[in-house]
Amino acid sequence: MQDFVDYGGMNGGIYDDFVITPGQISSEVYNPTNFKEHDKKNRNSFALSLGFSQVVTKKIQGSFFLDVLYQNGLLSTPYQRVYFADKGDFFINEFQLADDIERLPDSRFKLPIGTRWNFYLNEKLTLRTYYRYYFDNWDISSHTLNVELPYKLTEKFTVIPMYRFYSQGASKYFAPYEGHVSTDEYYTSDYDLSTFNAHQYGIGVSYTDIFTNAKIWKFGLKNIDLRFNHYDRNDGLSANIVSFGIKFVQ
């Protein structure tokens, strides 16, 4: 069954009847030809991880890692909309109809390279550092720096201030709203694939019982970890993150 609805307000005041059918909206002036089902809907991921760690001194431990990742299949997100600069704008009430959905290549190669260094400063204080460089064949590159400074309040309780910085360069397939044209082969306006910087500040509290004196049935309570982080991205995204974990041993 088809419904013919006059919503008005199309193309700066031109009114037009839209034909609405399940999964499709069309009219004489709005009839996008790009919308079509994906041939493949599966995604495969393959990963190889290599790591090397070394105790340098009694107070310094370091490690290096390399991950090789390859993906193929449906790597785009079908519900991400794209609006072209060389196409007219069409609205139903205040909702703008898309010119197409996100289109991305069906393969991707990723290569993260990183290092960790832990420094024992004294019996109360430890410094944990982490750095990672990432790049892929979609032209995304990024730097991640993470620092934690656990401070032991007592034998069982530790407070952990933490900070994380992330910087990313945009994918060659990214453009903002109406930044693409319809002749492009691939396109996305997903800001997760754009250029941005992000800061994350947090605090954590950890309870550790080496001898597992507390018991729940047959299991000894080893560790309780509670963390709170505030995340800020320079494109306006912000979030508060709470994580909670419990470790038992038998």
LINWOFEN-V942013 format. One line per field, one symbol per residue. phi: phi as a letter, one per 20 degrees, with the letter a starting at -180 (. if undefined). psi: psi as a letter, one per 40 degrees, with the letter a starting at -180 (. if undefined). burial: + if it has 9 or more other C-alpha atoms within 8 Angstrom, else -. A space follows every 10 residues. Layout:
phi=???
psi=???
burial=???
This chain:
phi=.dddceemme lmoeebeded cgnbcbbfed bfeffbfffc decdccccdc bbcbefcfdc ccbcbbddcc cboededfee eccefecfec cdldeeffea egccgebbdc becbbccdce eafdccddcb ccdcbbeeme cbcccccccf cefcfddcdc fbbcdcccef ffeebfglee cfeffcabdf ffdeeadbcc dbbcccdcdf elffcclede febccccccd dcdfeofbbd cdcbbcddcd
psi=hihhhhdifh ffehiihihh ihehhiaddh ghedhiihdh eihhhhihhh ihihhdadeh hiiiihhhhh iiageihdeh ihhideiihh ihbehhhidi ihhiieihhi ghhiiihhhh daedhihhih hhhiiieeeh iihhhhhigh hhdaddhhhg iiihhhhiii ieeiiahfei ieeidiiifh eeeahiiihh iiiihhhhgd efdhihbehh hdihhhihih hhieeehiih hhihihhii.
burial=------++++ +---++++++ +---+++--- ---------- --+------- --------++ ++++++++++ ++++++---+ +++++-+--+ ++------++ ++++-+++++ ++++++++++ +---++++++ ++++++--++ ++++++++++ +++--+++++ ++++++++++ +-++++++++ +----+++++ --++++++++ +++++++++- -+--+---++ ++++++++++ +++------- -----+-+--
